[in-house]
Amino acid sequence: MWDPDHYLRFADHRTRPGVELLARIPDVADARRVVDLGAGTGHLTARLARRWPEAEVTGVDGDPAMAARARAEHPELAWVTADLAAWEPEGPVDVLYSNAALHWLDRHETLFPRLRSWLAPGGVLAVQMPDNWAAPTHRIPAEVLDEAGGRWPDAAGPALMRDRLSAPEAYAGWLSPAASLDLWRTTYYQRLTGDDPVWQWTTGSLLIPVLEALGPDRDRFAAEVQGRYRQAYPPDPSGVVTLPFSRLFLVAQAPS
């Protein structure tokens, strides 16, 4: 279960890549159906609705708490609570948008061709996914969980999401045919403040399933990971921590 308030503690940092992704979507004239796949709290879904005010805009998310927040804050839009891996649209989609969600799903070699098949002629698929799997944010909890000795519940190690992204050229192949395809990678140097901000960042998303699997061992796990995070991401003299965070973007437009 996601906590919308915890997730939004770094709302500006989490929203910025999605705003930049939206800005790179080419004009889609007379868009009728717009979908935000993995809509979360709906902040970006609302931006989609403002850009295409005449379209039917639907936000889809698998977490009931996030979907409830989105529905409460933007009742004018359509909201669906569903498994992202199983949900399908009712008809061709003119704009299929997904910000920081599809890396939670397996088998991208079948997922992305399926998403591509939903596009209407001239429709656009726009996706952003975290691409920092070797960074200490991910490496440190993996090291702690993988240490020998059976120190953690059996379910904790598999609960940590590992690298699911493929090479950019693989996505290019899976999205064929495309009238245009834009692929790029951006590293954001996020300036975070507060107590153990990297821990607060990861426990708002990446580590949620791990903490649930750990049960009563979560405090011991937290102490170990927080200590290593402090060493990997020391604050500057003003107390600010700089967190490099890379993300992969792709925007594919179907032939008209």
Buried (B, 14 or more C-beta within 10 A) or exposed (E): EBBBEBBBBBEEBBBBBBEBBBEBBBEBEEBBBBBBBBBBBBBBBBBBBEBBEEBBBBBBBBBEBBBBBBBEBBEEBBBBBEEBEEBEBEEBBBBBBBBBBBBBBEEBEEBBEEBBEBBBEBBBBBBBBBBBBEBBBBBBBBEBBEEEEEEBBEEBBEBBBEEBBBEBEEBBEBBEEBEEBBBEEBEBEBEBEEEBBBBBBBBBBBBBBBBEBBEEBBEEBBEBBBBBBBEBBEEEEEEEBEBEBBBBBBBBBBEE
